[in-house]
Amino acid sequence: MSLKLRDLIRQVRACKTAAEERAVIAKESAMIRTAIREEQEHYRHRNVAKLLFMHMLGYPTHFGQLECMKLVASPHFPEKRIGYLGMMLLLSEQQEVLMLATNSLKNDLNSSNKFISGLALAAIGNLATPDMSRDLAPEVDKHLSNSNPYLRKKACLAMARCLRKCPDMVEDFVERVVGLLNDRSHGVLITVVQLMTQVLVIDREYVLEEQGGGGQYDGDEDAYYESTTRTAFLKLVPSLVKLLRNLLSMGYSPDHDVGGISDPFLQVQILTLLRLLGANDVKASEEMNDVLAQVATNTETSKNAGNAILYECVQTIMAVESDDGLRVLAVNILGRFLLNRDNNIRYVALNTLAKCIADGQQAARVSGGSGGGEDGEDANTAASALQRHRTTVVDCLKDPDISIRQRALELIYHLVNQENVEALTAELLNYLVLCPREHRGDICTRVLRVVDKFSPDDRWRVDTLITMLTIAGRECKSSVQSATVIYISQSSEDLRAYAVHKLLKAIRDDDGSQWGLLNVGIWSIGEYGDLLLKPYSYTPPSSAGNLSEVAELSAMPAENAPVTVSFMALEPASVVEIVEEVMNRHTCPLEVKQRALTCFTKLRERYENSADAVTLEKVQNLVKKYEGSHSLELQLRSCEYGALIDAIKGVSMKRGDGDDIFGANQGSESVSDTVKTAAREALARMPVVDIKLVQRKRAERADALVEGDVMDPFNAGSNGASSAPSSSGGGGDLLDLNDIFGGGGDAAPVAQNGSALKAPSAKIEATPQSDVDLLSDIFSAPAAPAPAPVATPAAGGFDIFAQPAAAAPTSQNDLFAPQPVATNPPPLGSSVVDPFAAPTPSQQPQQSNAPATIPSSPAAVGGPTPSAVTVQGFSHQGLTVEFECTKSDTWNKQNSLLVAKFINTTDAPLYGLHMQVAVPKYVTMEMKPPTSTTVPVTGGSSTKQVTQTISVTNTMLGTKNLMLKIKTSFTSKGTKVEHMATCSGFPAGEY
């Protein structure tokens, strides 16, 4: 025999481990299953009660669902009570077995026992499905007019469930719901108001879904406001107002009093219903304005019941078409909530205030502008009234509860205007010091928006952004750094001097952790380092008003006389030493080192006439220090910047044959004046950024990405046409701030006129992914570094940093064009290093120890080509692959024929040879099967070499070299071998 419920509870509580508890439950579940199988009716109610206890503990009880149905069908009330309880807990509306209870529910609804009918109504209110709702709605409707209030209130809740499952039945029950509003029972009234609220919500969803053609909330709101259900309920607004007023004037009633408030639950429900009825209805709002003011004025706030009513009253006032005085009253109520010691009430107040202000600003924008005041404050009285509680909101930033601080922060963003921007921004910066690091990035972005919109002057804007970078430079996003650079570059010369002096001081005092500060500071020092050599002094104008307000809110005494800001003049050596110290820190990130190299190069030009020879030499050595760096970007910058400095000094860098690398002054030992001028222009101050142009460019790129096209980042025209420069400085398009703080060397080569360079042989789309990366994606293996693309200078401009193109003709007019690649290699003893020269094949790393036959130097495109070239593929576990390269088409140099030769250096044949080859997108390939899948031992008298022919077409010949990604599999001595390799040793300019 199974245990009694109390005995089961005792045994479970006596278990010391989870395993013991599972054993007890498993044993009792087996006993219950046995009783169910043997149809032990006299223990059925006990078994279901024990199943309810197991369900509470989280154990499976699905095997007892039919037992609940049998108890529901029992004629005895105790068994029905257990059965309905089990059905509501153990079943859900998705259970198909629930349909078996429809007939029992209908019979119990017609029972003369009100408690049995009440159980059926409670089950319908919790579990009714759409089919059950349609079948049982008439029976529930009968109980809406029942003389017993106990059944009427349960019938209202059951009807709410039925109408929610079958929205098309709403209009049929509107009149019946209206009649119940005159009931004298508070229990019935609260359920009727809940039913009306549910009907309005259901009707809105149903109307909008029909108007929108299927999707919820896709239709027209006007159709809902004109619906018959809402129109019928609007006629009841006077009755609801009268009912609420009676509750307010009602004396003490022990049956309904909660904390000195008469039936607060009913008051809250009525206010919720009035909020739905008064939305976008002026007449209904006018009818309820008086009672809302009475509720807001007369409700006690000493207990939570009164606070709940006031909160709902505020929600209603803000939602309906109330007058301005009522909205101010609502904001004052929320302001009093902010002084409450209960964090829950303060959180609710902050959240509601932020929502109200945001909704008001959105309404002002929709109505056509800001309403005549700053951010619409003249029209939105809630915002203007909230300004009086600004100090209280700011104090919430010091609350120990993080959720309170976050809500206060959101609200402060909505409070900022022209009058208080300085005070509130100071509070935001103070909070930035204390807030968690994960929130600093978002706060910096929001402060930038505030500064950009409400800044009183340029000096305050730059000062605020620099202060923010000193506090959270490591967490701020690159957009904040870019904006700071833009504001500094757009400012006056006097403000630039102030900014660069302050940034230098901040960098000197920083411990190297604020990377954003280092980026902006080092950029500014490089651009405006000459201003550091002069002393700077600034005296702010004395004025009342905002300055005194800032002093008061910041708890700082107001100074009678303005404070003069002074910076001493610095020596060039001191400036260089500060930047060098930043660069030499072991925590200095790579991007800061890249900016520092640019800074040193520009300082070399800025200090040419003011610094001593030792400092200039030190700067040049610092630039050339990273010529052998493992970082490709640092190495590239170091070599290029060193060449620029040498060009400015007039030093000619020689190749092995004695020609100037710029190709502009052949046969002379000095650099021409034209080259010097061009090098100085490259290191001159960057032109002022046109922020509107940058935003337009980014918008165009975003639109192109959305459409699925990859747009050239600097080419706004079509068909590869070059766009005209937007600024008189000749290169305004180049100053995209994404390039300043973006990916550095990942940007595409850019011509002087602002358009991306195109390969002459094919139309190539710009893509952020290298060709080798594309090959890596095919076989999911790391690839060798991709060679940098060779750019051809655009006509009429200088491409200072372009690599030499193998096929580019040299012209005396193109001062920065590279010389053609020499047909003979330079002498081994030559000490002159060309930083721009492409690596010769002898400098390229070998894939294996096996020798590769490479021509002495790559030939220019279109020149004489050798008959055959052997390129080493790879060598792995006895299998060596070599490619014999020939030109199959004399008239089309893009076509090449590769014959893969497989060499077996082991002492046994290799079986199951299979080779796969992948190429970049600019190469097309046709591959034939191998002559044999068995590779015999190479060197035998009767062995025949195994080969495989591959035809390739390089559409970017002369710009990009041929590369192959090879995956080979074979069986050696019974062991399956797989190998992957990259072959990129093909002669440059030929294949």
HELIX and SHEET records of a PDB file:
HELIX    1   1 LEU A    5  ALA A   14  1                                  10    
HELIX    2   2 ALA A   18  ARG A   37  1                                  20    
HELIX    3   3 GLU A   41  TYR A   43  5                                   3    
HELIX    4   4 ARG A   44  LEU A   57  1                                  14    
HELIX    5   5 HIS A   62  GLY A   64  5                                   3    
HELIX    6   6 GLN A   65  VAL A   72  1                                   8    
HELIX    7   7 PHE A   77  LEU A   90  1                                  14    
HELIX    8   8 GLU A   96  ALA A  101  5                                   6    
HELIX    9   9 THR A  102  LEU A  109  1                                   8    
HELIX   10  10 LYS A  114  LEU A  127  1                                  14    
HELIX   11  11 PRO A  130  LEU A  144  1                                  15    
HELIX   12  12 PRO A  149  LYS A  165  1                                  17    
HELIX   13  13 PRO A  167  PHE A  173  5                                   7    
HELIX   14  14 VAL A  174  GLY A  179  1                                   6    
HELIX   15  15 LEU A  180  ASN A  182  5                                   3    
HELIX   16  16 HIS A  186  GLY A  212  1                                  27    
HELIX   17  17 GLU A  221  TYR A  225  1                                   5    
HELIX   18  18 THR A  228  LEU A  234  1                                   7    
HELIX   19  19 VAL A  237  SER A  249  1                                  13    
HELIX   20  20 PRO A  264  GLY A  278  1                                  15    
HELIX   21  21 VAL A  282  ASN A  298  1                                  17    
HELIX   22  22 ASN A  304  ALA A  319  1                                  16    
HELIX   23  23 ASP A  324  LEU A  338  1                                  15    
HELIX   24  24 ASN A  343  VAL A  366  1                                  24    
HELIX   25  25 GLU A  374  GLY A  376  5                                   3    
HELIX   26  26 THR A  381  LEU A  386  1                                   6    
HELIX   27  27 GLN A  387  HIS A  389  5                                   3    
HELIX   28  28 ARG A  390  ASP A  395  1                                   6    
HELIX   29  29 CYS A  396  LYS A  398  5                                   3    
HELIX   30  30 ILE A  402  LEU A  415  1                                  14    
HELIX   31  31 VAL A  421  LEU A  434  1                                  14    
HELIX   32  32 ARG A  437  PHE A  454  1                                  18    
HELIX   33  33 ASP A  458  ALA A  472  1                                  15    
HELIX   34  34 SER A  478  GLN A  490  1                                  13    
HELIX   35  35 GLU A  493  ASP A  509  1                                  17    
HELIX   36  36 TRP A  515  TYR A  528  1                                  14    
HELIX   37  37 GLY A  529  LEU A  533  5                                   5    
HELIX   38  38 ASN A  546  LEU A  553  1                                   8    
HELIX   39  39 PRO A  572  ASN A  584  1                                  13    
HELIX   40  40 LEU A  590  ARG A  606  1                                  17    
HELIX   41  41 ALA A  613  LYS A  624  1                                  12    
HELIX   42  42 LEU A  632  LYS A  649  1                                  18    
HELIX   43  43 ASP A  673  ALA A  682  1                                  10    
HELIX   44  44 ILE A  691  GLU A  707  1                                  17    
HELIX   45  45 GLY A  732  LEU A  734  5                                   3    
HELIX   46  46 LEU A  737  PHE A  741  1                                   5    
HELIX   47  47 GLY A  744  ASP A  746  5                                   3    
HELIX   48  48 ASP A  771  PHE A  779  1                                   9    
HELIX   49  49 PRO A  841  GLN A  843  5                                   3    
SHEET    1   A 2 ASP A 257  VAL A 258  0                                        
SHEET    2   A 2 ILE A 261  SER A 262 -1                                        
SHEET    1   B 2 TYR A 536  TYR A 538  0                                        
SHEET    2   B 2 VAL A 565  PHE A 567 -1                                        
SHEET    1   C 5 VAL A 869  HIS A 876  0                                        
SHEET    2   C 5 LEU A 879  THR A 886 -1                                        
SHEET    3   C 5 ASN A 895  ASN A 904 -1                                        
SHEET    4   C 5 VAL A 946  ASN A 954 -1                                        
SHEET    5   C 5 VAL A 923  MET A 927 -1                                        
SHEET    1   D 3 LEU A 910  ALA A 918  0                                        
SHEET    2   D 3 LEU A 964  SER A 972 -1                                        
SHEET    3   D 3 THR A 975  CYS A 983 -1                                        
END                                                                             
